[in-house]
Amino acid sequence: MRKVLVAIPVYNEEKYINRVMGRVLEQNSDVLVIDDGSTDSTPCMLPSFPVEVIRHSTNRGYGRSLQDAFRWAAVDGYDWVVTMDCDEQHEPEAIPTFLDRIEKDDCDIISGSRYLEPVAADDAPPPNRAAINRKITAELNDRLGPSGLQITDAFCGFKAYRVDAVRDMVFDEDGYAFPMQFWVQSIAKGHRVCEIPVKLIYNDPDRTFGGPLNDDSVRYEHYRTVLHRELRRHESSLPSNALQDLIAGVCCR
């Protein structure tokens, strides 16, 4: 049986902490919470649960929280780390599905997808978020697909990572564009990637990204900037077509 850590980035989640933590602990006893500088009562509520806590003194970003989770898992000798959100948009009861796939030992990255199964109209995500996810996912598949990436959901935070696979990856993207850096490096390193379906839940369609990223066009271009920068960094480990338009100075849309 492999040693698995469940890591949960949180930021001002006082509304959800009590309900989510209890459910997560029913599924896995080893839990790490990365409190990314919460200013509500979240830090005061966490000691009520038998979980480890990393606390950022200020908000450092979602990507930085994941990096901290990877480092913690490596130092503490975990084989896998499962990441999930704390806003009830990821169901703790789905953790065993990840654990079952881990035991098959045929993947290095197990990525949840909210789009592998049909989505009812009533459950559809906010159109602007769905459109950005769809366009970015298509570009990732187009540029990285020849090396093995064919995913349906680039941004789902419900994932399982083999700790040995991420141990030597080098990240400097601390914000919401972290997946762009991660996917490029993962394919450059030859990771085996698989997707499993997870339920699509949007409890707060008006939740913001902060600052300029609240503008959809700014956020989309930021994601693409990070993606293209990472493609250039790892061009020697990627298929030639991954950079075909970038070399010519053309940005495909």
Buried (B, 14 or more C-beta within 10 A) or exposed (E): EEEBBBBBBBBBBBBBBEEBBEBBBEBBEBBBBBBBBBEEEBBEBBEEBEBBBBBBEEBBBBBBBBBBBBBBBBEBEBBBBBBBBBBBBBBBEBBEBBBEBBEEEEBBBBBBBBBBEEBEEEEEBBEEBBEBBBBBBBBBBBBBBBBEBEBBBBBBBBBBBBBEBBEEBEBEBBBBBBBBBBBBBBBBBEBEBBBBBBBBBBEEEEEEBEEEBEEBEEBBEBBBEBBBBBBBBBBEBBBEEBBEBBEEEEEEE
